[in-house]
């Protein structure tokens, strides 16, 4: 969720507020359930180097006079054999930690259901009309919507999906 949803917002209903609350609660529950298993797996498999050591480079860039360290840039190369080996080791570590969680498949499925929700940005009002971006549940991109009054139905104003086959184009709302 990118904004707080309150009852005064034209894009929020009591159902949307409940969905946001459930999504936040589900995230907290997942953290409480998975964290102890992850920590115990880490402690019990120290020989497996869990998590795997990541190389730290001394790469730095300068942006507008500010020096920014980028010690893990090498991980950006997804085709590198070193990166692939690190990802595989990290995945084994994660699998070992989560494999002992009871009802893992059910929890994963249920969290997926709870988090499968629309995502709204705060609306901008202009002349009694409300403009906002919304990414539908399961959608790749946000669409620009309009409401022609506080209680009017939402209408798609701009849909960027047809603009590019790979969904690399997007729409933004300048305030």
URMOQUI-V546472 format. One record per pair of residues at least 24 apart in sequence whose C-alpha atoms are under 10 Angstrom apart, sorted by the first residue. I is the first residue (numbers start at 1). GAP is how many residues later the second one is. D is the distance in Angstrom with one decimal. If there is no record, write none. Layout:
BEGIN
I/GAP/D + I/GAP/D
END
This chain:
BEGIN
1/114/9.8 + 1/116/8.9 + 1/117/8.2 + 1/118/5.2 + 1/119/6.5 + 1/120/7.8 + 1/134/9.8 + 2/117/6.8 + 2/118/6.3 + 2/119/5.6 + 2/120/7.9 + 2/132/9.8 + 3/116/8.6 + 3/117/6.8 + 3/118/5.6 + 3/119/6.0 + 3/120/9.7 + 4/116/9.2 + 4/117/8.7 + 4/118/7.9 + 5/115/8.5 + 5/116/9.1 + 5/117/8.3 + 8/142/9.1 + 9/113/7.9 + 9/114/7.5 + 9/121/9.8 + 9/141/8.2 + 9/142/9.8 + 10/112/9.2 + 10/113/7.5 + 10/115/9.8 + 10/120/7.6 + 10/121/9.8 + 10/122/9.7 + 10/137/8.0 + 10/139/8.3 + 10/140/5.3 + 10/141/6.6 + 10/142/8.5 + 10/143/9.5 + 10/144/9.2 + 11/109/7.4 + 11/110/8.7 + 11/111/8.1 + 11/112/7.3 + 11/119/8.9 + 11/120/9.7 + 11/121/8.2 + 11/122/9.8 + 11/123/9.2 + 11/134/9.9 + 11/135/10.0 + 11/136/8.8 + 11/139/8.6 + 11/140/9.0 + 11/142/9.5 + 11/143/8.2 + 12/108/8.6 + 12/110/9.8 + 16/101/8.6 + 16/102/8.4 + 16/103/9.5 + 16/104/9.7 + 19/95/7.4 + 19/96/8.3 + 19/97/9.3 + 19/98/7.2 + 19/99/9.1 + 20/94/9.1 + 20/95/8.6 + 20/97/8.3 + 20/98/9.4 + 20/99/9.2 + 21/93/9.9 + 22/89/9.6 + 22/92/6.6 + 22/93/8.2 + 23/88/8.0 + 23/89/9.5 + 23/90/9.3 + 23/91/5.6 + 23/92/5.4 + 23/93/8.6 + 23/94/8.4 + 24/90/9.2 + 24/91/8.7 + 25/86/9.9 + 25/89/9.4 + 26/81/9.6 + 26/84/8.8 + 26/85/6.3 + 26/86/9.5 + 26/88/7.0 + 26/89/7.9 + 27/84/7.8 + 27/87/9.3 + 27/88/8.6 + 29/78/9.7 + 29/82/9.3 + 30/77/8.0 + 30/78/8.8 + 30/81/7.9 + 33/65/9.7 + 33/68/7.7 + 33/69/9.2 + 33/71/9.6 + 33/74/9.3 + 34/63/8.3 + 34/64/6.8 + 34/65/10.0 + 34/66/9.5 + 34/67/7.0 + 34/68/9.8 + 34/70/9.1 + 35/62/8.9 + 35/63/9.0 + 35/66/9.9 + 36/61/9.0 + 36/62/9.6 + 36/65/9.2 + 37/59/9.2 + 37/60/5.7 + 37/61/6.3 + 37/62/8.5 + 37/63/6.7 + 37/64/6.4 + 37/65/9.7 + 38/55/8.8 + 38/56/7.4 + 38/57/9.2 + 38/58/8.0 + 38/59/4.3 + 38/60/6.2 + 38/61/9.2 + 38/62/8.9 + 38/63/8.9 + 39/58/7.4 + 39/59/9.8 + 40/56/10.0 + 40/57/7.4 + 40/58/10.0 + 40/60/9.6 + 41/52/8.2 + 41/53/8.9 + 41/54/9.6 + 41/55/6.5 + 41/56/4.7 + 41/57/8.1 + 41/58/9.2 + 41/59/8.4 + 42/51/7.8 + 42/52/9.2 + 42/54/8.5 + 42/55/6.8 + 43/54/9.8 + 44/53/9.6 + 45/48/8.8 + 45/51/8.8 + 45/52/9.3 + 48/41/8.9 + 48/44/9.2 + 48/45/7.9 + 49/40/8.8 + 49/41/9.5 + 49/44/8.2 + 50/39/8.2 + 50/40/7.5 + 50/41/10.0 + 50/42/8.6 + 50/43/5.5 + 50/44/8.4 + 50/46/9.2 + 50/47/9.2 + 51/35/9.6 + 51/38/7.8 + 51/39/6.1 + 51/40/9.2 + 51/41/9.1 + 51/42/6.0 + 51/43/8.2 + 52/33/9.9 + 52/34/6.9 + 52/35/8.9 + 52/36/9.6 + 52/37/6.2 + 52/38/6.1 + 52/39/9.7 + 52/40/9.5 + 52/41/7.8 + 53/33/8.2 + 53/36/9.4 + 53/37/9.3 + 54/28/9.9 + 54/29/9.3 + 54/32/7.3 + 54/33/10.0 + 54/36/9.8 + 55/27/9.7 + 55/28/9.9 + 55/31/9.5 + 118/24/9.7 + 121/52/9.8 + 123/24/9.4 + 123/50/9.6 + 123/52/9.9 + 124/49/8.8 + 124/50/9.4 + 124/51/7.2 + 125/24/9.2 + 125/25/9.3 + 125/50/9.6 + 126/49/9.9 + 130/24/9.0 + 131/24/9.7 + 131/25/9.9 + 131/26/8.7 + 131/42/8.1 + 131/44/9.9 + 132/24/9.8 + 132/25/9.6 + 132/40/9.3 + 132/41/7.4 + 133/24/9.7 + 133/25/9.5 + 133/38/8.5 + 133/39/7.7 + 133/40/7.5 + 140/26/10.0 + 140/27/7.3 + 140/28/9.5 + 140/30/9.8 + 141/26/7.3 + 141/27/8.8 + 141/28/8.6 + 141/29/6.7 + 141/30/8.4 + 142/28/7.3 + 142/29/7.2 + 142/30/8.5 + 143/27/8.1 + 143/28/6.8 + 143/29/8.7 + 144/26/9.7 + 144/27/6.9 + 144/28/7.6 + 144/29/7.6
END
